[in-house]
Amino acid sequence: MLRGWGSTPIKKVIDMNKNLLAKIGEQKHRFSKGQRLIAGFISEHYDKAAFMTASKLGSTVGVSESTVVRFATELGYEGYPQMQKAMQEMIRDKLTSVQRIEVTQSRLSDGNVLEGVLNKDIEKIRKTLEETSKKDFENAVDAISHAKTIYIFAVRSSAALASFLGYYYSLIFENVKVISNYGETEIYEKLFRISADDVIIGISFPRYSNAAIQAMTFAKRRGTRVIAITDSMSSPLAAVSDHILIAKSDMAAVVDSLVAPLSMINALIVATVLKMEKEVKATFGTLENIWQEYDVYQNNRKDETD
């Protein structure tokens, strides 16, 4: 039953999958020879086609770039970018680790890994800024600042983000619970006291964690305000969230890119501090005295000598 809680948003991705392949199936009798080559490649290798440019897809199957563009419009898309996005949605949480390595290799074929990876991260931050709702961001900050208890849920590679957010929020708030590891029943043992007075922040990116979907659904049923930090509105976390903070990740990299999600979390922390400036100043004033008394940080002043 628990696994079924996430079935509705997952079905949305499956429906999108059917739409593209169904269009190809319905119109294949009208395709030219070149278009049939494109259709065949997409049908069998859409995991690779999804990250190819129109030019690259054309050269791979032996047709011109313009033929690929016309193929996209024949299927009813405004252009190749829209069809490419549809292919990417089809595989958002389905690429295996081996496939991710293969796609990364093809995308960085010029060998300049450092420049390629950093430029892609810059692009993801730019897209994050464009796609995140400022209203959702402000409402999320308001919900967090008024919550009785703040729960932060993230597992696997996203656990590092939960740890970072939890560290700073634990300095600001009295009741912060980070859940980043779990067993079969531990999730619910850690969440069974959650209520409508609380907030849960769920963090997950492709490949989406079933545990995160289940935990947020459990909290939602308890009347808890649910905040998602995820990569798109089609994420299964979005369907159960009150506030959705879009942070672009890279579903087809060897490792999960957490640069944009970390920037989003930085913004969340800063906005919370500014909203609660008076209380936070008092808290950090006390902390500074403790840190100094117990010599927590390196003292940069040179020792006085005769």
N, C-alpha and C positions, 0 to 999 in steps of 0.2 A: 504493500500500500504506500509506503514511504517513497519508493521510487516513482510512483505514479504522480506524486505531487508536482513534479516538474514536467509532466507530459504535455501540457497545453503550449508553453512557449517552444518546446522542442518541435512540436508538430508544425509550428509556423515556419521553421527552417526547412522541414521536409516538404511542405507545400511549395515553397519557393523553388526547391529542387525540381519538383514535378513540373512547375510552370515552364522552365527553360527547356527541359528535355521534351516536354509535351509539345511545345512549339516546333521544335526540330522534327519530331515525329509526324506532326500534322501537316507540315509544309514540305517534307522531304521530296515528295513527288514533283514539286515545282523547281527544285534546285538545279542549277547548272552543274556541270562536272566539277568545277572548282569549289562551288558551295557544298557539294556532297563530300568533298575531301575535308573541308572545314568542319562540317557537321559530324563526320565520322571521328575526327580527332577529338573534338569537344566531348562527344558522347563517351569515348573510351578513356580520355586523359584530361578531364576538366580540372583535375587537381593541379596539373601543370599549365594548362591553357589560361587558368584564372590569373596568372601572374606574368603572362606574356603581353608585350605590346602588340598592336595590330600588325606591325611590320614583322616582328619575331614569329607570330603565329602564321602569317602568310608564308614566310620563308621556310618554316618547319614543314608545312604541308605542300609547298610548291605552287603557291598562288601569289598574286600581288597584294599589297597592303590595301589598295582600293577595293579589291574583291572581298576582303575581310570586313571592311567598313560597310559595303553594300549588303553583305550577309547579315550584319547586325540590324540594319534598317529593315531588311526583308522580314526579320522576326518580330518587328514592331518596336524595336528600341530606338531611342533618339540618335544613338551613335554607338561606336565601339565601347567607350568608357562605361556607358550604362549596362551594356551586355557583360562587360568584364566584371562590373560590380555584382551583377546577378550570379555569375559563376563563383565569385568569392564568397557570396552569402551561402551558396550551396555547400561549401566545404569549411565554413567558418570554424566548426569544432570537430572536424573529421580527419584532418591531416595527421598521419602517424609521425613519429619522430624521424623515421627514415625518409619519408616524403618531405619533411621540413628541411632536412639536410640537402636533398636533391634540389628543391626550389631555391634555397639560399645560394647554392653553388651556381645555378643558372642566372640568378639576379646579380651576382657579384663576379661575373665571368671575366671582367677586365683585370681582376687580381688586386685591385685597390680596396682591400677590406676596411681599413681604418676610415678612409674618406667615405666609402659607401655606407657603412654602418652609421657613422655620425650624421651624415646627411639625411638618412632615413629617420633617425631619431628627431632631428630638427623638424622634419616634415610632420612627424606624428604630433609634436608639441603644437605646431601651427594648426593642424586639423583639430586638435583637442580644444584650442581656443575658439575655433570657428563653430564647433558643434555642441559644446556644453551650454546648457541653458543657465543664464545668469540668475534667473528667478529660482530655478531648482537649487542652484548653489547657495543663494542667500537663505532660502527656506531650510536647507539642510543645516546650515550654520546655526540658524535660529532654533531648530529642533534639538541640535546637539547641546547648545548652551542652556536649554531648559530641561534637559533629561535628568531623571533621577539616577539612572545607571546607563552607562554607554557600553554596549557590547560591540566588539570588533571581530568579525569572522572572516578568516582567509586561510586557505591551506595550500600545500605544495609550493610552487614558486612565489605565489602571492603572499605567503606567510611572512616574508621579509617586509612587505609593505605594512602588514598588520602590526608587526613588532615595532616598526618606526613610528607609526601613528600612535600606537599604544603607549610608547615611551613618553612622548610629549603630552598626550592627553592625561596620562597618569600624574604628571607634574601639575597640570591645571585643574583637574577634577578629582574628587574623592573616590568615586565609584566607576572604575573602568575595568572591564573584563575582556581580555584578549583570548580568543579561541583559535588556535592555529594548528592543533593536532587533536586527533580524535580516534575513538574506537567505534564499534558498531552502535553502542548506546550512549557513549560519552557526550555526544552533541546535545542530547536532550537532557542529560543530567546537568550539564552546564547552563542550559537555557530554561529549565523548568520554572524558575522564579521570574522570568521575563514578563513584563506587564505593559499596559498602555502608558505608563509613566516613563517608559524607557525608550531608548533608541538602539537600533542595531545597524551597523555599517558592514555591509557585505562586499567583499572584493573578489572578483573572479574574471578571468579572461580566457579566450579560447586556448586550449580545450577546456570548456567550462566544467567546474567541479559539481558533481551531483550533490555532494555534501553541502556546498554553499547554497544551492537552490532549495534543498530540503530545510536547512536551518532558517533561511529567510522566510520560507512559507510557514514554518512552525511559528515564528515570531509574528508574522502578519496575522495569523489566526488568533493570536493572543491580544491583538489590538495595538501592537508595538509599531512605532513609526520606523519605517524601513528605508534605508539609504543605500543605494547601489553605486559602487565605483566599478564600472565595466566599460567595454569598448564600443557598444552601439545600442540603439534602441531595439534591435532584434535579439539582443542577449536574453537568455531565459531569466536572468535576474531582474530585467526591466519589468517583466509582467507582474512581479510581486512587490514592486517598490513604490514608495510614495515620492521619493526624490531620486532622480537618476543623474549621476555625474559621469559624463562621457570622457574617457581618457583613452586615446588610441594606443593600441598595442599592435604587435606584428604577429599575426597568426601563422606566418610562414617562415619564421626565422629559426635558426638552430636553437637559440635560447629565447625565452620570452623577453621582449623589450619592455622594461618597466620604467623607462625614462619619463614618459608622459604621465603615467599613473602617479609616480613619485612627485612630479611637479604639481599635480592636482592635490595630492595630500599636503604638500607644502603650503599651497594656497588655503586649504581648509584649516590648517593649524594657525596660520597668520590671521585669517579672518576671524577665527574664534578668539584669539588673543586680543585683537582690536575691539571686538564686541564686548569682551569682559575685561577691558583694560585695567580698571581700578582693582578688581579682585586678583588679576594675574600679577600686577605690580607688587601687591602685598605678599602674594605667595612666593614670587621669585626673590623678593627682598629677604624673606626668611631663609630661602634656600641658599642664597649667596652667603649669608652668615654661617650656615652649616657647612657649606663647601669650603669656606675659608678656615673655619675652626678645625676641620678634620683634614685639611690639606688635600682636597679632592683633585684639584687641578694644578698643573705645573705653574709655579710662581716665576714670572718672567723677570722679576727684579733681580739684579746681580747681588750676590752676597757682599755685605760690606766688609772691607778688609782694612787693616791698619796701613 
